Structure formats: C-alpha cells, structure tokens
Amino acid sequence: MAYIIEYKQEDCIGAGECEALSKDFWKLNNKGKAELKGAVRNPSTGKYELLISDEEYERQQQVAGSCPVGCICIKKK
C-alpha cells in the first residue's frame, strides 16, 4: 500500500524535529521552514504532497508525530 505525506508549510515553526529524524526527506530552509524534498504543492489545498512506500511509512509517521504544530500528516493513497 502507498501513503502520501501532506505538509502545510505555512504552519511550520521551524522546530527541526522532522529534519533530525529524517534528513533524507526533510530539511530546514534559509527562512526557518521545513521543506519536504521532492514534494509537489497541491494548488487546491495549499499543502505539499509526496508519495511514500510502505517501508518508509513508520519513520514518516514518527516524523509527523514529532511535529509540535501538527502540520505533517500521513494518509493512505
């Protein structure tokens, strides 16, 4: 089964927990906001989205749970 990370960058406070847990997917930019590498912005929701595999699900679920403002969520595709 595939999953989608949905990330609302405008709500990000730059805590950096996502990058600390998953540097291959997340990085803080020069504006202090996290970026989800390879994600595409959905114009209808304003959220950044990235398809991930089953193998990556648990780690990205940890990332989502570590976000202090809850701007990262994982959904089934």
PDB file of N, CA, C, O and CB in Angstrom:
ATOM      1  N   MET A   1       0.843  -1.185   0.000  1.00  0.00           N
ATOM      2  CA  MET A   1       0.000   0.000   0.000  1.00  0.00           C
ATOM      3  C   MET A   1       0.885   1.245   0.000  1.00  0.00           C
ATOM      4  O   MET A   1       1.951   1.251   0.616  1.00  0.00           O
ATOM      5  CB  MET A   1      -0.958   0.000   1.223  1.00  0.00           C
ATOM      6  N   ALA A   2       0.459   2.260  -0.667  1.00  0.00           N
ATOM      7  CA  ALA A   2       1.211   3.513  -0.723  1.00  0.00           C
ATOM      8  C   ALA A   2       0.572   4.545   0.203  1.00  0.00           C
ATOM      9  O   ALA A   2      -0.613   4.470   0.529  1.00  0.00           O
ATOM     10  CB  ALA A   2       1.275   4.051  -2.174  1.00  0.00           C
ATOM     11  N   TYR A   3       1.375   5.487   0.606  1.00  0.00           N
ATOM     12  CA  TYR A   3       0.933   6.552   1.502  1.00  0.00           C
ATOM     13  C   TYR A   3       1.366   7.893   0.935  1.00  0.00           C
ATOM     14  O   TYR A   3       2.278   7.977   0.113  1.00  0.00           O
ATOM     15  CB  TYR A   3       1.501   6.351   2.932  1.00  0.00           C
ATOM     16  N   ILE A   4       0.690   8.940   1.394  1.00  0.00           N
ATOM     17  CA  ILE A   4       1.023  10.299   0.988  1.00  0.00           C
ATOM     18  C   ILE A   4       1.317  11.119   2.237  1.00  0.00           C
ATOM     19  O   ILE A   4       0.532  11.134   3.186  1.00  0.00           O
ATOM     20  CB  ILE A   4      -0.130  10.940   0.155  1.00  0.00           C
ATOM     21  N   ILE A   5       2.462  11.802   2.223  1.00  0.00           N
ATOM     22  CA  ILE A   5       2.742  12.794   3.257  1.00  0.00           C
ATOM     23  C   ILE A   5       2.085  14.079   2.797  1.00  0.00           C
ATOM     24  O   ILE A   5       2.280  14.506   1.659  1.00  0.00           O
ATOM     25  CB  ILE A   5       4.297  12.984   3.503  1.00  0.00           C
ATOM     26  N   GLU A   6       1.307  14.700   3.673  1.00  0.00           N
ATOM     27  CA  GLU A   6       0.749  16.027   3.408  1.00  0.00           C
ATOM     28  C   GLU A   6       1.381  16.985   4.409  1.00  0.00           C
ATOM     29  O   GLU A   6       1.374  16.724   5.612  1.00  0.00           O
ATOM     30  CB  GLU A   6      -0.831  16.034   3.516  1.00  0.00           C
ATOM     31  N   TYR A   7       1.920  18.081   3.922  1.00  0.00           N
ATOM     32  CA  TYR A   7       2.665  19.019   4.755  1.00  0.00           C
ATOM     33  C   TYR A   7       2.195  20.445   4.487  1.00  0.00           C
ATOM     34  O   TYR A   7       2.233  20.919   3.352  1.00  0.00           O
ATOM     35  CB  TYR A   7       4.180  18.893   4.498  1.00  0.00           C
ATOM     36  N   LYS A   8       1.751  21.124   5.544  1.00  0.00           N
ATOM     37  CA  LYS A   8       1.280  22.506   5.430  1.00  0.00           C
ATOM     38  C   LYS A   8       2.400  23.443   5.891  1.00  0.00           C
ATOM     39  O   LYS A   8       2.491  23.789   7.069  1.00  0.00           O
ATOM     40  CB  LYS A   8      -0.027  22.733   6.274  1.00  0.00           C
ATOM     41  N   GLN A   9       3.242  23.842   4.951  1.00  0.00           N
ATOM     42  CA  GLN A   9       4.451  24.599   5.268  1.00  0.00           C
ATOM     43  C   GLN A   9       4.155  25.921   5.967  1.00  0.00           C
ATOM     44  O   GLN A   9       4.936  26.348   6.817  1.00  0.00           O
ATOM     45  CB  GLN A   9       5.232  24.861   4.008  1.00  0.00           C
ATOM     46  N   GLU A  10       3.068  26.567   5.636  1.00  0.00           N
ATOM     47  CA  GLU A  10       2.771  27.874   6.239  1.00  0.00           C
ATOM     48  C   GLU A  10       2.595  27.787   7.756  1.00  0.00           C
ATOM     49  O   GLU A  10       2.766  28.789   8.450  1.00  0.00           O
ATOM     50  CB  GLU A  10       1.513  28.463   5.613  1.00  0.00           C
ATOM     51  N   ASP A  11       2.256  26.614   8.277  1.00  0.00           N
ATOM     52  CA  ASP A  11       2.093  26.444   9.726  1.00  0.00           C
ATOM     53  C   ASP A  11       3.391  26.057  10.439  1.00  0.00           C
ATOM     54  O   ASP A  11       3.435  26.021  11.668  1.00  0.00           O
ATOM     55  CB  ASP A  11       1.043  25.394   9.999  1.00  0.00           C
ATOM     56  N   CYS A  12       4.437  25.771   9.681  1.00  0.00           N
ATOM     57  CA  CYS A  12       5.713  25.312  10.249  1.00  0.00           C
ATOM     58  C   CYS A  12       6.350  26.416  11.097  1.00  0.00           C
ATOM     59  O   CYS A  12       6.376  27.580  10.699  1.00  0.00           O
ATOM     60  CB  CYS A  12       6.685  24.873   9.123  1.00  0.00           C
ATOM     61  N   ILE A  13       6.865  26.030  12.277  1.00  0.00           N
ATOM     62  CA  ILE A  13       7.563  26.979  13.148  1.00  0.00           C
ATOM     63  C   ILE A  13       9.076  26.745  13.145  1.00  0.00           C
ATOM     64  O   ILE A  13       9.804  27.427  13.866  1.00  0.00           O
ATOM     65  CB  ILE A  13       7.025  26.878  14.576  1.00  0.00           C
ATOM     66  N   GLY A  14       9.548  25.803  12.355  1.00  0.00           N
ATOM     67  CA  GLY A  14      10.978  25.563  12.218  1.00  0.00           C
ATOM     68  C   GLY A  14      11.631  24.860  13.387  1.00  0.00           C
ATOM     69  O   GLY A  14      12.807  25.095  13.666  1.00  0.00           O
ATOM     70  N   ALA A  15      10.900  24.004  14.077  1.00  0.00           N
ATOM     71  CA  ALA A  15      11.460  23.276  15.223  1.00  0.00           C
ATOM     72  C   ALA A  15      12.565  22.311  14.796  1.00  0.00           C
ATOM     73  O   ALA A  15      13.487  22.052  15.569  1.00  0.00           O
ATOM     74  CB  ALA A  15      10.354  22.507  15.951  1.00  0.00           C
ATOM     75  N   GLY A  16      12.485  21.781  13.587  1.00  0.00           N
ATOM     76  CA  GLY A  16      13.533  20.927  13.038  1.00  0.00           C
ATOM     77  C   GLY A  16      13.476  19.469  13.437  1.00  0.00           C
ATOM     78  O   GLY A  16      14.402  18.719  13.128  1.00  0.00           O
ATOM     79  N   GLU A  17      12.414  19.035  14.117  1.00  0.00           N
ATOM     80  CA  GLU A  17      12.287  17.625  14.502  1.00  0.00           C
ATOM     81  C   GLU A  17      12.226  16.726  13.272  1.00  0.00           C
ATOM     82  O   GLU A  17      12.783  15.628  13.273  1.00  0.00           O
ATOM     83  CB  GLU A  17      11.036  17.416  15.369  1.00  0.00           C
ATOM     84  N   CYS A  18      11.557  17.186  12.239  1.00  0.00           N
ATOM     85  CA  CYS A  18      11.440  16.389  11.011  1.00  0.00           C
ATOM     86  C   CYS A  18      12.815  16.128  10.401  1.00  0.00           C
ATOM     87  O   CYS A  18      13.131  14.999  10.023  1.00  0.00           O
ATOM     88  CB  CYS A  18      10.533  17.104   9.987  1.00  0.00           C
ATOM     89  N   GLU A  19      13.619  17.165  10.309  1.00  0.00           N
ATOM     90  CA  GLU A  19      14.958  17.007   9.734  1.00  0.00           C
ATOM     91  C   GLU A  19      15.829  16.109  10.610  1.00  0.00           C
ATOM     92  O   GLU A  19      16.598  15.299  10.093  1.00  0.00           O
ATOM     93  CB  GLU A  19      15.628  18.377   9.554  1.00  0.00           C
ATOM     94  N   ALA A  20      15.716  16.245  11.919  1.00  0.00           N
ATOM     95  CA  ALA A  20      16.517  15.426  12.833  1.00  0.00           C
ATOM     96  C   ALA A  20      16.194  13.940  12.685  1.00  0.00           C
ATOM     97  O   ALA A  20      17.084  13.097  12.804  1.00  0.00           O
ATOM     98  CB  ALA A  20      16.285  15.867  14.280  1.00  0.00           C
ATOM     99  N   LEU A  21      14.930  13.617  12.426  1.00  0.00           N
ATOM    100  CA  LEU A  21      14.503  12.221  12.307  1.00  0.00           C
ATOM    101  C   LEU A  21      14.655  11.652  10.899  1.00  0.00           C
ATOM    102  O   LEU A  21      14.768  10.437  10.731  1.00  0.00           O
ATOM    103  CB  LEU A  21      13.072  12.098  12.736  1.00  0.00           C
ATOM    104  N   SER A  22      14.657  12.517   9.889  1.00  0.00           N
ATOM    105  CA  SER A  22      14.627  12.021   8.505  1.00  0.00           C
ATOM    106  C   SER A  22      15.275  13.018   7.543  1.00  0.00           C
ATOM    107  O   SER A  22      14.589  13.669   6.755  1.00  0.00           O
ATOM    108  CB  SER A  22      13.177  11.739   8.069  1.00  0.00           C
ATOM    109  N   LYS A  23      16.592  13.127   7.616  1.00  0.00           N
ATOM    110  CA  LYS A  23      17.316  14.086   6.767  1.00  0.00           C
ATOM    111  C   LYS A  23      17.167  13.803   5.274  1.00  0.00           C
ATOM    112  O   LYS A  23      17.305  14.710   4.453  1.00  0.00           O
ATOM    113  CB  LYS A  23      18.783  14.081   7.128  1.00  0.00           C
ATOM    114  N   ASP A  24      16.889  12.561   4.923  1.00  0.00           N
ATOM    115  CA  ASP A  24      16.739  12.254   3.501  1.00  0.00           C
ATOM    116  C   ASP A  24      15.414  12.763   2.927  1.00  0.00           C
ATOM    117  O   ASP A  24      15.269  12.853   1.708  1.00  0.00           O
ATOM    118  CB  ASP A  24      16.846  10.756   3.286  1.00  0.00           C
ATOM    119  N   PHE A  25      14.449  13.095   3.786  1.00  0.00           N
ATOM    120  CA  PHE A  25      13.162  13.610   3.323  1.00  0.00           C
ATOM    121  C   PHE A  25      12.945  15.082   3.671  1.00  0.00           C
ATOM    122  O   PHE A  25      12.228  15.782   2.956  1.00  0.00           O
ATOM    123  CB  PHE A  25      12.046  12.787   3.911  1.00  0.00           C
ATOM    124  N   TRP A  26      13.553  15.560   4.759  1.00  0.00           N
ATOM    125  CA  TRP A  26      13.261  16.886   5.299  1.00  0.00           C
ATOM    126  C   TRP A  26      14.521  17.717   5.472  1.00  0.00           C
ATOM    127  O   TRP A  26      15.589  17.189   5.783  1.00  0.00           O
ATOM    128  CB  TRP A  26      12.542  16.765   6.628  1.00  0.00           C
ATOM    129  N   LYS A  27      14.385  19.036   5.265  1.00  0.00           N
ATOM    130  CA  LYS A  27      15.472  19.965   5.577  1.00  0.00           C
ATOM    131  C   LYS A  27      14.870  21.329   5.914  1.00  0.00           C
ATOM    132  O   LYS A  27      13.801  21.688   5.420  1.00  0.00           O
ATOM    133  CB  LYS A  27      16.481  20.079   4.381  1.00  0.00           C
ATOM    134  N   LEU A  28      15.569  22.076   6.757  1.00  0.00           N
ATOM    135  CA  LEU A  28      15.143  23.440   7.059  1.00  0.00           C
ATOM    136  C   LEU A  28      15.740  24.371   6.011  1.00  0.00           C
ATOM    137  O   LEU A  28      16.915  24.258   5.663  1.00  0.00           O
ATOM    138  CB  LEU A  28      15.576  23.868   8.504  1.00  0.00           C
ATOM    139  N   ASN A  29      14.921  25.287   5.513  1.00  0.00           N
ATOM    140  CA  ASN A  29      15.415  26.234   4.515  1.00  0.00           C
ATOM    141  C   ASN A  29      15.952  27.494   5.202  1.00  0.00           C
ATOM    142  O   ASN A  29      15.945  27.588   6.429  1.00  0.00           O
ATOM    143  CB  ASN A  29      14.293  26.600   3.510  1.00  0.00           C
ATOM    144  N   ASN A  30      16.414  28.454   4.409  1.00  0.00           N
ATOM    145  CA  ASN A  30      17.002  29.666   4.977  1.00  0.00           C
ATOM    146  C   ASN A  30      15.972  30.605   5.598  1.00  0.00           C
ATOM    147  O   ASN A  30      16.341  31.610   6.205  1.00  0.00           O
ATOM    148  CB  ASN A  30      17.765  30.400   3.914  1.00  0.00           C
ATOM    149  N   LYS A  31      14.694  30.292   5.454  1.00  0.00           N
ATOM    150  CA  LYS A  31      13.628  31.075   6.088  1.00  0.00           C
ATOM    151  C   LYS A  31      13.154  30.434   7.387  1.00  0.00           C
ATOM    152  O   LYS A  31      12.224  30.924   8.029  1.00  0.00           O
ATOM    153  CB  LYS A  31      12.447  31.235   5.131  1.00  0.00           C
ATOM    154  N   GLY A  32      13.806  29.324   7.774  1.00  0.00           N
ATOM    155  CA  GLY A  32      13.443  28.658   9.021  1.00  0.00           C
ATOM    156  C   GLY A  32      12.228  27.755   8.914  1.00  0.00           C
ATOM    157  O   GLY A  32      11.631  27.401   9.930  1.00  0.00           O
ATOM    158  N   LYS A  33      11.857  27.382   7.716  1.00  0.00           N
ATOM    159  CA  LYS A  33      10.732  26.471   7.489  1.00  0.00           C
ATOM    160  C   LYS A  33      11.259  25.145   6.958  1.00  0.00           C
ATOM    161  O   LYS A  33      12.253  25.109   6.233  1.00  0.00           O
ATOM    162  CB  LYS A  33       9.701  27.087   6.498  1.00  0.00           C
ATOM    163  N   ALA A  34      10.597  24.075   7.316  1.00  0.00           N
ATOM    164  CA  ALA A  34      10.980  22.764   6.792  1.00  0.00           C
ATOM    165  C   ALA A  34      10.535  22.645   5.340  1.00  0.00           C
ATOM    166  O   ALA A  34       9.516  23.203   4.933  1.00  0.00           O
ATOM    167  CB  ALA A  34      10.366  21.625   7.644  1.00  0.00           C
ATOM    168  N   GLU A  35      11.321  21.907   4.575  1.00  0.00           N
ATOM    169  CA  GLU A  35      10.966  21.571   3.197  1.00  0.00           C
ATOM    170  C   GLU A  35      10.926  20.061   3.075  1.00  0.00           C
ATOM    171  O   GLU A  35      11.819  19.365   3.559  1.00  0.00           O
ATOM    172  CB  GLU A  35      11.974  22.190   2.175  1.00  0.00           C
ATOM    173  N   LEU A  36       9.889  19.560   2.428  1.00  0.00           N
ATOM    174  CA  LEU A  36       9.744  18.137   2.145  1.00  0.00           C
ATOM    175  C   LEU A  36      10.337  17.900   0.761  1.00  0.00           C
ATOM    176  O   LEU A  36       9.753  18.289  -0.250  1.00  0.00           O
ATOM    177  CB  LEU A  36       8.233  17.672   2.219  1.00  0.00           C
ATOM    178  N   LYS A  37      11.494  17.264   0.725  1.00  0.00           N
ATOM    179  CA  LYS A  37      12.239  17.080  -0.522  1.00  0.00           C
ATOM    180  C   LYS A  37      11.424  16.286  -1.548  1.00  0.00           C
ATOM    181  O   LYS A  37      10.915  15.206  -1.246  1.00  0.00           O
ATOM    182  CB  LYS A  37      13.570  16.368  -0.243  1.00  0.00           C
ATOM    183  N   GLY A  38      11.309  16.827  -2.750  1.00  0.00           N
ATOM    184  CA  GLY A  38      10.610  16.154  -3.836  1.00  0.00           C
ATOM    185  C   GLY A  38       9.103  16.319  -3.823  1.00  0.00           C
ATOM    186  O   GLY A  38       8.416  15.797  -4.700  1.00  0.00           O
ATOM    187  N   ALA A  39       8.581  17.039  -2.841  1.00  0.00           N
ATOM    188  CA  ALA A  39       7.127  17.212  -2.739  1.00  0.00           C
ATOM    189  C   ALA A  39       6.623  18.214  -3.772  1.00  0.00           C
ATOM    190  O   ALA A  39       7.360  19.086  -4.233  1.00  0.00           O
ATOM    191  CB  ALA A  39       6.738  17.672  -1.324  1.00  0.00           C
ATOM    192  N   VAL A  40       5.353  18.068  -4.119  1.00  0.00           N
ATOM    193  CA  VAL A  40       4.684  18.959  -5.057  1.00  0.00           C
ATOM    194  C   VAL A  40       3.539  19.636  -4.317  1.00  0.00           C
ATOM    195  O   VAL A  40       2.802  18.989  -3.573  1.00  0.00           O
ATOM    196  CB  VAL A  40       4.170  18.185  -6.322  1.00  0.00           C
ATOM    197  N   ARG A  41       3.394  20.942  -4.526  1.00  0.00           N
ATOM    198  CA  ARG A  41       2.315  21.686  -3.871  1.00  0.00           C
ATOM    199  C   ARG A  41       0.996  21.424  -4.585  1.00  0.00           C
ATOM    200  O   ARG A  41       0.889  21.571  -5.803  1.00  0.00           O
ATOM    201  CB  ARG A  41       2.625  23.204  -3.851  1.00  0.00           C
ATOM    202  N   ASN A  42      -0.009  21.031  -3.802  1.00  0.00           N
ATOM    203  CA  ASN A  42      -1.353  20.817  -4.327  1.00  0.00           C
ATOM    204  C   ASN A  42      -2.050  22.179  -4.339  1.00  0.00           C
ATOM    205  O   ASN A  42      -2.288  22.747  -3.273  1.00  0.00           O
ATOM    206  CB  ASN A  42      -2.157  19.756  -3.466  1.00  0.00           C
ATOM    207  N   PRO A  43      -2.380  22.715  -5.507  1.00  0.00           N
ATOM    208  CA  PRO A  43      -2.969  24.055  -5.564  1.00  0.00           C
ATOM    209  C   PRO A  43      -4.342  24.159  -4.909  1.00  0.00           C
ATOM    210  O   PRO A  43      -4.733  25.243  -4.476  1.00  0.00           O
ATOM    211  CB  PRO A  43      -3.077  24.489  -6.988  1.00  0.00           C
ATOM    212  N   SER A  44      -5.070  23.071  -4.828  1.00  0.00           N
ATOM    213  CA  SER A  44      -6.407  23.145  -4.228  1.00  0.00           C
ATOM    214  C   SER A  44      -6.369  23.147  -2.702  1.00  0.00           C
ATOM    215  O   SER A  44      -7.280  23.679  -2.067  1.00  0.00           O
ATOM    216  CB  SER A  44      -7.252  21.984  -4.709  1.00  0.00           C
ATOM    217  N   THR A  45      -5.326  22.559  -2.101  1.00  0.00           N
ATOM    218  CA  THR A  45      -5.236  22.527  -0.634  1.00  0.00           C
ATOM    219  C   THR A  45      -4.130  23.428  -0.092  1.00  0.00           C
ATOM    220  O   THR A  45      -4.158  23.814   1.077  1.00  0.00           O
ATOM    221  CB  THR A  45      -5.003  21.106  -0.161  1.00  0.00           C
ATOM    222  N   GLY A  46      -3.162  23.762  -0.935  1.00  0.00           N
ATOM    223  CA  GLY A  46      -2.017  24.546  -0.490  1.00  0.00           C
ATOM    224  C   GLY A  46      -0.970  23.724   0.241  1.00  0.00           C
ATOM    225  O   GLY A  46       0.047  24.261   0.679  1.00  0.00           O
ATOM    226  N   LYS A  47      -1.212  22.418   0.375  1.00  0.00           N
ATOM    227  CA  LYS A  47      -0.279  21.540   1.082  1.00  0.00           C
ATOM    228  C   LYS A  47       0.699  20.916   0.097  1.00  0.00           C
ATOM    229  O   LYS A  47       0.387  20.707  -1.076  1.00  0.00           O
ATOM    230  CB  LYS A  47      -1.040  20.441   1.855  1.00  0.00           C
ATOM    231  N   TYR A  48       1.892  20.624   0.610  1.00  0.00           N
ATOM    232  CA  TYR A  48       2.880  19.884  -0.175  1.00  0.00           C
ATOM    233  C   TYR A  48       2.627  18.399   0.021  1.00  0.00           C
ATOM    234  O   TYR A  48       2.347  17.956   1.135  1.00  0.00           O
ATOM    235  CB  TYR A  48       4.341  20.263   0.237  1.00  0.00           C
ATOM    236  N   GLU A  49       2.724  17.627  -1.056  1.00  0.00           N
ATOM    237  CA  GLU A  49       2.411  16.200  -1.012  1.00  0.00           C
ATOM    238  C   GLU A  49       3.548  15.384  -1.615  1.00  0.00           C
ATOM    239  O   GLU A  49       4.186  15.792  -2.586  1.00  0.00           O
ATOM    240  CB  GLU A  49       1.096  15.910  -1.756  1.00  0.00           C
ATOM    241  N   LEU A  50       3.785  14.212  -1.006  1.00  0.00           N
ATOM    242  CA  LEU A  50       4.807  13.300  -1.506  1.00  0.00           C
ATOM    243  C   LEU A  50       4.352  11.872  -1.271  1.00  0.00           C
ATOM    244  O   LEU A  50       3.961  11.508  -0.162  1.00  0.00           O
ATOM    245  CB  LEU A  50       6.175  13.560  -0.824  1.00  0.00           C
ATOM    246  N   LEU A  51       4.405  11.074  -2.313  1.00  0.00           N
ATOM    247  CA  LEU A  51       4.064   9.653  -2.232  1.00  0.00           C
ATOM    248  C   LEU A  51       5.233   8.903  -1.599  1.00  0.00           C
ATOM    249  O   LEU A  51       6.381   9.081  -2.006  1.00  0.00           O
ATOM    250  CB  LEU A  51       3.728   9.071  -3.645  1.00  0.00           C
ATOM    251  N   ILE A  52       4.941   8.059  -0.597  1.00  0.00           N
ATOM    252  CA  ILE A  52       5.985   7.254   0.044  1.00  0.00           C
ATOM    253  C   ILE A  52       5.580   5.786   0.050  1.00  0.00           C
ATOM    254  O   ILE A  52       4.408   5.444  -0.111  1.00  0.00           O
ATOM    255  CB  ILE A  52       6.253   7.746   1.488  1.00  0.00           C
ATOM    256  N   SER A  53       6.567   4.937   0.238  1.00  0.00           N
ATOM    257  CA  SER A  53       6.347   3.487   0.233  1.00  0.00           C
ATOM    258  C   SER A  53       5.957   2.974   1.616  1.00  0.00           C
ATOM    259  O   SER A  53       6.059   3.686   2.616  1.00  0.00           O
ATOM    260  CB  SER A  53       7.603   2.762  -0.253  1.00  0.00           C
ATOM    261  N   ASP A  54       5.511   1.730   1.645  1.00  0.00           N
ATOM    262  CA  ASP A  54       5.211   1.061   2.915  1.00  0.00           C
ATOM    263  C   ASP A  54       6.424   1.059   3.830  1.00  0.00           C
ATOM    264  O   ASP A  54       6.299   1.245   5.041  1.00  0.00           O
ATOM    265  CB  ASP A  54       4.740  -0.375   2.669  1.00  0.00           C
ATOM    266  N   GLU A  55       7.603   0.848   3.246  1.00  0.00           N
ATOM    267  CA  GLU A  55       8.834   0.756   4.027  1.00  0.00           C
ATOM    268  C   GLU A  55       9.143   2.062   4.756  1.00  0.00           C
ATOM    269  O   GLU A  55       9.746   2.047   5.829  1.00  0.00           O
ATOM    270  CB  GLU A  55      10.000   0.381   3.123  1.00  0.00           C
ATOM    271  N   GLU A  56       8.737   3.172   4.186  1.00  0.00           N
ATOM    272  CA  GLU A  56       9.033   4.481   4.763  1.00  0.00           C
ATOM    273  C   GLU A  56       7.940   4.959   5.721  1.00  0.00           C
ATOM    274  O   GLU A  56       8.130   5.934   6.449  1.00  0.00           O
ATOM    275  CB  GLU A  56       9.223   5.500   3.657  1.00  0.00           C
ATOM    276  N   TYR A  57       6.798   4.272   5.718  1.00  0.00           N
ATOM    277  CA  TYR A  57       5.634   4.727   6.479  1.00  0.00           C
ATOM    278  C   TYR A  57       5.924   4.960   7.961  1.00  0.00           C
ATOM    279  O   TYR A  57       5.618   6.033   8.481  1.00  0.00           O
ATOM    280  CB  TYR A  57       4.526   3.726   6.343  1.00  0.00           C
ATOM    281  N   GLU A  58       6.505   3.978   8.651  1.00  0.00           N
ATOM    282  CA  GLU A  58       6.688   4.107  10.103  1.00  0.00           C
ATOM    283  C   GLU A  58       7.579   5.280  10.470  1.00  0.00           C
ATOM    284  O   GLU A  58       7.275   6.026  11.400  1.00  0.00           O
ATOM    285  CB  GLU A  58       7.275   2.833  10.671  1.00  0.00           C
ATOM    286  N   ARG A  59       8.665   5.445   9.751  1.00  0.00           N
ATOM    287  CA  ARG A  59       9.569   6.553  10.071  1.00  0.00           C
ATOM    288  C   ARG A  59       8.883   7.897   9.836  1.00  0.00           C
ATOM    289  O   ARG A  59       9.020   8.814  10.646  1.00  0.00           O
ATOM    290  CB  ARG A  59      10.854   6.461   9.229  1.00  0.00           C
ATOM    291  N   GLN A  60       8.152   8.016   8.739  1.00  0.00           N
ATOM    292  CA  GLN A  60       7.477   9.284   8.465  1.00  0.00           C
ATOM    293  C   GLN A  60       6.301   9.513   9.426  1.00  0.00           C
ATOM    294  O   GLN A  60       5.937  10.657   9.694  1.00  0.00           O
ATOM    295  CB  GLN A  60       6.984   9.314   7.012  1.00  0.00           C
ATOM    296  N   GLN A  61       5.718   8.446   9.935  1.00  0.00           N
ATOM    297  CA  GLN A  61       4.679   8.576  10.960  1.00  0.00           C
ATOM    298  C   GLN A  61       5.307   9.141  12.239  1.00  0.00           C
ATOM    299  O   GLN A  61       4.688   9.954  12.925  1.00  0.00           O
ATOM    300  CB  GLN A  61       3.989   7.194  11.239  1.00  0.00           C
ATOM    301  N   GLN A  62       6.533   8.713  12.562  1.00  0.00           N
ATOM    302  CA  GLN A  62       7.266   9.270  13.709  1.00  0.00           C
ATOM    303  C   GLN A  62       7.539  10.751  13.486  1.00  0.00           C
ATOM    304  O   GLN A  62       7.389  11.563  14.400  1.00  0.00           O
ATOM    305  CB  GLN A  62       8.596   8.508  13.935  1.00  0.00           C
ATOM    306  N   VAL A  63       7.934  11.092  12.284  1.00  0.00           N
ATOM    307  CA  VAL A  63       8.185  12.491  11.939  1.00  0.00           C
ATOM    308  C   VAL A  63       6.916  13.313  12.163  1.00  0.00           C
ATOM    309  O   VAL A  63       6.959  14.364  12.802  1.00  0.00           O
ATOM    310  CB  VAL A  63       8.664  12.618  10.468  1.00  0.00           C
ATOM    311  N   ALA A  64       5.798  12.835  11.640  1.00  0.00           N
ATOM    312  CA  ALA A  64       4.532  13.557  11.794  1.00  0.00           C
ATOM    313  C   ALA A  64       4.176  13.728  13.267  1.00  0.00           C
ATOM    314  O   ALA A  64       3.714  14.792  13.678  1.00  0.00           O
ATOM    315  CB  ALA A  64       3.402  12.819  11.060  1.00  0.00           C
ATOM    316  N   GLY A  65       4.389  12.686  14.058  1.00  0.00           N
ATOM    317  CA  GLY A  65       4.085  12.751  15.484  1.00  0.00           C
ATOM    318  C   GLY A  65       5.001  13.672  16.261  1.00  0.00           C
ATOM    319  O   GLY A  65       4.642  14.139  17.343  1.00  0.00           O
ATOM    320  N   SER A  66       6.178  13.938  15.725  1.00  0.00           N
ATOM    321  CA  SER A  66       7.137  14.800  16.422  1.00  0.00           C
ATOM    322  C   SER A  66       6.916  16.284  16.140  1.00  0.00           C
ATOM    323  O   SER A  66       7.462  17.134  16.843  1.00  0.00           O
ATOM    324  CB  SER A  66       8.545  14.419  16.031  1.00  0.00           C
ATOM    325  N   CYS A  67       6.137  16.597  15.137  1.00  0.00           N
ATOM    326  CA  CYS A  67       5.915  17.999  14.767  1.00  0.00           C
ATOM    327  C   CYS A  67       5.087  18.695  15.849  1.00  0.00           C
ATOM    328  O   CYS A  67       3.955  18.288  16.111  1.00  0.00           O
ATOM    329  CB  CYS A  67       5.202  18.100  13.385  1.00  0.00           C
ATOM    330  N   PRO A  68       5.638  19.747  16.485  1.00  0.00           N
ATOM    331  CA  PRO A  68       4.917  20.384  17.594  1.00  0.00           C
ATOM    332  C   PRO A  68       3.642  21.111  17.184  1.00  0.00           C
ATOM    333  O   PRO A  68       2.785  21.366  18.030  1.00  0.00           O
ATOM    334  CB  PRO A  68       5.819  21.348  18.278  1.00  0.00           C
ATOM    335  N   VAL A  69       3.499  21.449  15.908  1.00  0.00           N
ATOM    336  CA  VAL A  69       2.288  22.139  15.470  1.00  0.00           C
ATOM    337  C   VAL A  69       1.378  21.264  14.614  1.00  0.00           C
ATOM    338  O   VAL A  69       0.322  21.718  14.175  1.00  0.00           O
ATOM    339  CB  VAL A  69       2.660  23.377  14.701  1.00  0.00           C
ATOM    340  N   GLY A  70       1.774  20.021  14.372  1.00  0.00           N
ATOM    341  CA  GLY A  70       0.914  19.085  13.645  1.00  0.00           C
ATOM    342  C   GLY A  70       0.681  19.432  12.190  1.00  0.00           C
ATOM    343  O   GLY A  70      -0.404  19.186  11.661  1.00  0.00           O
ATOM    344  N   CYS A  71       1.689  20.006  11.528  1.00  0.00           N
ATOM    345  CA  CYS A  71       1.479  20.394  10.126  1.00  0.00           C
ATOM    346  C   CYS A  71       1.879  19.307   9.136  1.00  0.00           C
ATOM    347  O   CYS A  71       1.886  19.537   7.926  1.00  0.00           O
ATOM    348  CB  CYS A  71       2.256  21.650   9.823  1.00  0.00           C
ATOM    349  N   ILE A  72       2.217  18.106   9.654  1.00  0.00           N
ATOM    350  CA  ILE A  72       2.568  16.961   8.811  1.00  0.00           C
ATOM    351  C   ILE A  72       1.582  15.837   9.097  1.00  0.00           C
ATOM    352  O   ILE A  72       1.351  15.501  10.258  1.00  0.00           O
ATOM    353  CB  ILE A  72       4.044  16.493   9.067  1.00  0.00           C
ATOM    354  N   CYS A  73       1.002  15.257   8.065  1.00  0.00           N
ATOM    355  CA  CYS A  73       0.151  14.084   8.277  1.00  0.00           C
ATOM    356  C   CYS A  73       0.409  13.067   7.164  1.00  0.00           C
ATOM    357  O   CYS A  73       0.845  13.409   6.064  1.00  0.00           O
ATOM    358  CB  CYS A  73      -1.357  14.487   8.320  1.00  0.00           C
ATOM    359  N   ILE A  74       0.124  11.814   7.491  1.00  0.00           N
ATOM    360  CA  ILE A  74       0.318  10.713   6.549  1.00  0.00           C
ATOM    361  C   ILE A  74      -1.048  10.102   6.266  1.00  0.00           C
ATOM    362  O   ILE A  74      -1.794   9.780   7.191  1.00  0.00           O
ATOM    363  CB  ILE A  74       1.321   9.636   7.113  1.00  0.00           C
ATOM    364  N   LYS A  75      -1.371   9.945   4.996  1.00  0.00           N
ATOM    365  CA  LYS A  75      -2.658   9.364   4.607  1.00  0.00           C
ATOM    366  C   LYS A  75      -2.433   8.206   3.652  1.00  0.00           C
ATOM    367  O   LYS A  75      -1.447   8.172   2.917  1.00  0.00           O
ATOM    368  CB  LYS A  75      -3.572  10.429   3.958  1.00  0.00           C
ATOM    369  N   LYS A  76      -3.359   7.257   3.671  1.00  0.00           N
ATOM    370  CA  LYS A  76      -3.326   6.169   2.690  1.00  0.00           C
ATOM    371  C   LYS A  76      -3.708   6.732   1.340  1.00  0.00           C
ATOM    372  O   LYS A  76      -4.582   7.592   1.234  1.00  0.00           O
ATOM    373  CB  LYS A  76      -4.279   5.003   3.094  1.00  0.00           C
ATOM    374  N   LYS A  77      -3.038   6.235   0.303  1.00  0.00           N
ATOM    375  CA  LYS A  77      -3.377   6.676  -1.057  1.00  0.00           C
ATOM    376  C   LYS A  77      -4.562   5.897  -1.561  1.00  0.00           C
ATOM    377  O   LYS A  77      -5.010   6.113  -2.687  1.00  0.00           O
ATOM    378  CB  LYS A  77      -2.182   6.508  -2.015  1.00  0.00           C
TER     379      LYS A  77
END
